[in-house]
Structures are given as C-alpha cells and as structure tokens.
Amino acid sequence: MTTATPTASPDAPPSTCDLLIVGAGPAGLAAALAAAPSGARIVLLDDNPAPGGQIWRDGPGVTLPPAARQQRKALERHAHVQLRCGTRVVGLAEQTARSAGLHALWLEDAQGGWVQHARQIILCTGARELLLPFPGWTLPGVTGAGGLQALIKGGLPVAGQRIVVAGSGPLLLAAARTARQAGAQVVAVAEQAPWTALARFGASLVRWPGKAVQAAALLPAVYRADSHVVRAHGAHNLHSAVQSVTLRQGGQERQVACDRLACGFGLVPNTELGQMLGGRVSERQGLAVDADQRLLRGGAAHGPGEPHPVDAVPGLLAAGECTGFGGSERSRAEGAIAGHIAVGDIAAARALHAERARWHAFADALHRHFALQPALRRLAEPDTLVCRCEDVRYADLAQRTGWIDAKLHTRCGMGACQGRICGAATHHLLGWTPAPPRHLLAPVRIGTLAATGIRADEAPRHTG
Ligand SMILES: Cc1cc2nc3c(=O)[nH]c(=O)nc-3n(C[C@H](O)[C@H](O)[C@H](O)COP(=O)(O)OP(=O)(O)OC[C@H]3O[C@@H](n4cnc5c(N)ncnc54)[C@H](O)[C@@H]3O)c2cc1C
C-alpha cells in the first residue's frame, strides 16, 4: 500500500481516482484486491485507524487472524492502491463534476476536509448493531455486544469483571469469547431465539461445516435460548454503573449480578451513503444491488410489494454487509465480485457467483432462525429513552404518526447519531422507516462544513 497521490488526468480535478472504495473491512479489502491487478488508481478508505472492518478490528493486544494479515500484505504489493485510514466520508459534495462522469464525496480526517472525485465508487460500509431500548439501557456499563468487543480490542480492561451478554445472533458468542480472552467472567449469555430455532439452525450448518465447528468451539456453558433482557439495574451517576440485569427465560425472571451488560439484537446495514447517492433499500434493509453488485436506483426505502425502478445507478456498486448482514465470507465474495466488475473483468466476477450464492444461503438461515421475537417490542416502558442523544422517551414517540412527525415534534433522530441508533429502534418498535440524511452523514467539524458550501439549514444541528 502507498500514500502517494494518484496522478489526475488533464480533464479531471486533481483528487480524482478511478475507483473509490468506502470501507476497508473484508468486503472493501476483497474489492481492492480484485480490482488492483487492472492498474486502476484506487483509493481505499476507512474511518478506523487500521483496515479490517468489524471482524478484523485491530488494536492493542489484538492478534489478527491469518486471513486478515494476508489481505493486508497483499494490498501492500499494489503501489497504485492508496489506503487512507482514519478518513471518513461525511457527505456528498456539489455534483458539478457529474458532467465529466465523476462522483464527488466530502472526506474528513484529523487534519481537515476535502473533496474526493471518483469515476466509480464501491460502497463497503458494513453494518452496525441493532440496539433496542429497555429500562436501564442508558446506564454506564451497558453497551452493544459488538460494542463491548470493539472497546476491549481498543484496550478497555475487563479482567475480573462479571459480564452479561444478551440479544441475538452469532455476534453474542464472538463478544463473549473476546471478553473471556480478556480475563472477564461471562456470567450469562441470553439469546432471544427459542431452542427450536437454534436446533434447526444448528442442523442446517452441515452445509457450512466450518461454521458448525466455529459455533461448537464458541458455545459457553452459560448460553441460554429463549432468554432476553428485561431491565438493567444500577444508579445513573458518575460513580455508579450497571449492577445487575433481570433476564426472562420462558416465563421465569431471574436477576443476575454483573459489572457490564453487552446487549445487541443483530445488525443493521449502513445504507445511508448509498441512499444519499440515489440507491434504494431492499426488503432485507440493505442496499439493493443487481447480480453484478451494481447499486439499484430508487431513493427512499420502499415497502414490500411497492413498485420501484430497477435500473442501476451509473458508476456505483455496493458489497458486504451494507447490502444485508450475513457474515464476513458473504462480504468477501460480494466485495471481490464488485472489484472485478468495476475494472471490467466480467469472467472473474461470474466465477465467484456460486461462492456468493453459498454464503447468501447462510445469510438466509441467519435471518430465518434468529428472527426477533415480538416480546422485544414491549421492552421499552413509557419513561424509557429511545433517542438518547435528544432525551426522547418512548411515551413521546408512541403518540406520533411516523419518523418525520416524530422529528418535527420531539427532535428524535436529530442529535449526534443522526438517527443511526433510534431510527433502527423505531423501525423495529413502531414500524417507521427513517428517511436517509440529505447532505451530511454525520457530525462534521465546522471547518469542513464551511468548505462544503452546504447551507446551515440543510445541515444537521449538531456539528462539533
Ligand atoms: C460491532 C460489530 C462487531 C462485529 N464483530 C464480529 C466478530 O467478531 N466476528 C464476526 O464473525 N463478525 C463480526 N461482526 C459482523 C461483521 O460485520 C462481518 O462479519 C464483517 O466484518 C462484515 O464485513 P464488511 O466489510 O461487509 O463490513 P465491516 O467489517 O463492517 O466494514 C465496513 C467498514 O466501513 C467503514 N465505514 C462505514 N462508513 C464509513 C464512512 N462513511 N467513511 C469511512 N469508513 C466508513 C467502517 O468503519 C468499517 O470499518 C461484527 C459486526 C459489528 C457491527
């Protein structure tokens, strides 16, 4: 990998590259490696300090698996691939370059903001956790399951602490293992899916033997199915944190003493940038793509059965968990296909279709067997905060008619996270479909904002 600036062609702005890949997780790395042999000028960027995405998140004391190390090394051999870590896409730039067939995005790093032009873009923006509100979920010490894992990989000391892991999906097992390896005592793992669903999922793993071995190795003795968090107990002040958790298993409740609760209910694809660029969202809540991973046009999310145009947005592709969650193998297959397609190697892309189909089937099994139980919609009480950036209670939202109505009357979704957390929660709790941001993806520095030319009335209220 190199930090050399790519040479621009005479008709293009100086920051132009042939291919911009947003997100350097398994999908983005596979896309870059597939496209690299073409010699195209590629920029691969990620807002984390190192490549690897969620599964291969680097940090103090982390030993990366061989596949992650191999991909990093392979990337280093391609001098025309510019890897920019600690850099994030914050919004769309003026699209004046469109006539020249270019896309323009605003990027920001620790030094400042600038416009990156690209002939093509592959979106590999991954997914985030679905956090559902329950009484006590804003207590210090309560995090997402993957969230706790990321904190531990980033150096958070948890040795000797009692940790409850709760929610749904295989990420609970990965988070529990990371906590145990860091010296924590995992006192309970509460999976909301019933045993019957888990048994069927287990039986289906004969099609993916590697996953069966992985699951068997990770399953802790304290794993309980049909079990979910009801309430976290503790005191809200600077010196106190969560002290115990009430879990419900079947009809029975029990209170478990703990120092931390790590609770996540699956993943939500990061579709916002794709939607801002004109893509639509599929029934799976991920960016809709065709067989070549080209982003399908449409604007806002649509409901099942609603008609929508099915043409692709020129120059835009999407791969990995931003098209729907389903594991790193699915992300890698999709990323490689997108990379080959971006540089015109159709045959190499088609050769990967069977591999992709295999992991799409695994994703289908995950969706089917870890479907969320209706009881989780009733966890929030009237006083439970749903939008924790703007302190909006469930009772304030229950009387609103939809996302825009709620934003106008309660400021729900208008805080620092711009609805990334509460938008997904209200989708699950109230069936709302949050609209994507119009110009900016996230809070940005005022200097970047001033340089973008975006009017203050178009920008999110919180910029810092
Ligand atoms: C918190 C968390 C922890 C997880 N841990 C595990 C695990 O331990 N084991 C496992 O099997 N699976 C784990 N997963 C599932 C994991 O997401 C996938 O298996 C795999 O990492 C998906 O690869 P991807 O490339 O599609 O997306 P990701 O790995 O999510 O990579 C996407 C990358 O894009 C970057 N990005 C997004 N938006 C922008 C932007 N605007 N500007 C710049 N960069 C951007 C992100 O920071 C991220 O690095 C985890 C998921 C989450 C949410």
Ligand as a Chemical Component Dictionary entry (heavy atoms), coordinates in Angstrom:
data_LIG
# 
_chem_comp.id                   LIG 
_chem_comp.type                 NON-POLYMER 
_chem_comp.pdbx_formal_charge   0 
_chem_comp.three_letter_code    LIG 
# 
loop_
_chem_comp_atom.comp_id 
_chem_comp_atom.atom_id 
_chem_comp_atom.alt_atom_id 
_chem_comp_atom.type_symbol 
_chem_comp_atom.charge 
_chem_comp_atom.model_Cartn_x 
_chem_comp_atom.model_Cartn_y 
_chem_comp_atom.model_Cartn_z 
_chem_comp_atom.pdbx_ordinal 
LIG C1  C1  C 0 -19.619 -4.059  16.266 1  
LIG C2  C2  C 0 -19.535 -5.300  15.398 2  
LIG C3  C3  C 0 -18.650 -6.317  15.738 3  
LIG C4  C4  C 0 -18.563 -7.485  14.958 4  
LIG N1  N1  N 0 -17.712 -8.485  15.332 5  
LIG C5  C5  C 0 -17.693 -9.647  14.612 6  
LIG C6  C6  C 0 -16.876 -10.757 15.004 7  
LIG O1  O1  O 0 -16.163 -10.703 15.995 8  
LIG N2  N2  N 0 -16.923 -11.889 14.265 9  
LIG C7  C7  C 0 -17.719 -11.995 13.158 10 
LIG O2  O2  O 0 -17.745 -13.050 12.506 11 
LIG N3  N3  N 0 -18.463 -10.952 12.762 12 
LIG C8  C8  C 0 -18.493 -9.803  13.449 13 
LIG N4  N4  N 0 -19.305 -8.775  13.048 14 
LIG C9  C9  C 0 -20.045 -8.938  11.816 15 
LIG C10 C10 C 0 -19.161 -8.273  10.750 16 
LIG O3  O3  O 0 -19.769 -7.039  10.476 17 
LIG C11 C11 C 0 -18.954 -9.029  9.452  18 
LIG O4  O4  O 0 -18.754 -10.357 9.606  19 
LIG C12 C12 C 0 -17.825 -8.416  8.583  20 
LIG O5  O5  O 0 -16.898 -7.631  9.307  21 
LIG C13 C13 C 0 -18.515 -7.580  7.543  22 
LIG O6  O6  O 0 -17.562 -7.104  6.645  23 
LIG P1  P1  P 0 -17.892 -5.804  5.764  24 
LIG O7  O7  O 0 -16.649 -5.486  5.027  25 
LIG O8  O8  O 0 -19.131 -6.039  4.996  26 
LIG O9  O9  O 0 -18.231 -4.655  6.810  27 
LIG P2  P2  P 0 -17.388 -4.093  8.039  28 
LIG O10 O10 O 0 -16.461 -5.084  8.571  29 
LIG O11 O11 O 0 -18.423 -3.505  8.952  30 
LIG O12 O12 O 0 -16.535 -2.918  7.396  31 
LIG C14 C14 C 0 -17.101 -1.697  6.987  32 
LIG C15 C15 C 0 -16.087 -0.610  7.224  33 
LIG O13 O13 O 0 -16.564 0.601   6.621  34 
LIG C16 C16 C 0 -16.240 1.677   7.462  35 
LIG N5  N5  N 0 -17.147 2.792   7.150  36 
LIG C17 C17 C 0 -18.500 2.807   7.215  37 
LIG N6  N6  N 0 -18.977 4.022   6.859  38 
LIG C18 C18 C 0 -17.883 4.775   6.566  39 
LIG C19 C19 C 0 -17.724 6.134   6.147  40 
LIG N7  N7  N 0 -18.764 6.950   5.976  41 
LIG N8  N8  N 0 -16.467 6.600   5.953  42 
LIG C20 C20 C 0 -15.390 5.780   6.134  43 
LIG N9  N9  N 0 -15.489 4.489   6.521  44 
LIG C21 C21 C 0 -16.724 4.005   6.731  45 
LIG C22 C22 C 0 -16.446 1.096   8.864  46 
LIG O14 O14 O 0 -15.761 1.812   9.855  47 
LIG C23 C23 C 0 -15.896 -0.316  8.702  48 
LIG O15 O15 O 0 -14.527 -0.388  9.033  49 
LIG C24 C24 C 0 -19.381 -7.598  13.806 50 
LIG C25 C25 C 0 -20.260 -6.562  13.473 51 
LIG C26 C26 C 0 -20.346 -5.427  14.247 52 
LIG C27 C27 C 0 -21.321 -4.331  13.866 53 
# 
loop_
_chem_comp_bond.comp_id 
_chem_comp_bond.atom_id_1 
_chem_comp_bond.atom_id_2 
_chem_comp_bond.value_order 
_chem_comp_bond.pdbx_ordinal 
LIG C1  C2  SING 1  
LIG C2  C3  SING 2  
LIG C2  C26 DOUB 3  
LIG C3  C4  DOUB 4  
LIG C4  N1  SING 5  
LIG C4  C24 SING 6  
LIG N1  C5  DOUB 7  
LIG C5  C6  SING 8  
LIG C5  C8  SING 9  
LIG C6  O1  DOUB 10 
LIG C6  N2  SING 11 
LIG N2  C7  SING 12 
LIG C7  O2  DOUB 13 
LIG C7  N3  SING 14 
LIG N3  C8  DOUB 15 
LIG C8  N4  SING 16 
LIG N4  C9  SING 17 
LIG N4  C24 SING 18 
LIG C9  C10 SING 19 
LIG C10 O3  SING 20 
LIG C10 C11 SING 21 
LIG C11 O4  SING 22 
LIG C11 C12 SING 23 
LIG C12 O5  SING 24 
LIG C12 C13 SING 25 
LIG C13 O6  SING 26 
LIG O6  P1  SING 27 
LIG P1  O7  DOUB 28 
LIG P1  O8  SING 29 
LIG P1  O9  SING 30 
LIG O9  P2  SING 31 
LIG P2  O10 DOUB 32 
LIG P2  O11 SING 33 
LIG P2  O12 SING 34 
LIG O12 C14 SING 35 
LIG C14 C15 SING 36 
LIG C15 O13 SING 37 
LIG C15 C23 SING 38 
LIG O13 C16 SING 39 
LIG C16 N5  SING 40 
LIG C16 C22 SING 41 
LIG N5  C17 SING 42 
LIG N5  C21 SING 43 
LIG C17 N6  DOUB 44 
LIG N6  C18 SING 45 
LIG C18 C19 SING 46 
LIG C18 C21 DOUB 47 
LIG C19 N7  SING 48 
LIG C19 N8  DOUB 49 
LIG N8  C20 SING 50 
LIG C20 N9  DOUB 51 
LIG N9  C21 SING 52 
LIG C22 O14 SING 53 
LIG C22 C23 SING 54 
LIG C23 O15 SING 55 
LIG C24 C25 DOUB 56 
LIG C25 C26 SING 57 
LIG C26 C27 SING 58 
# 
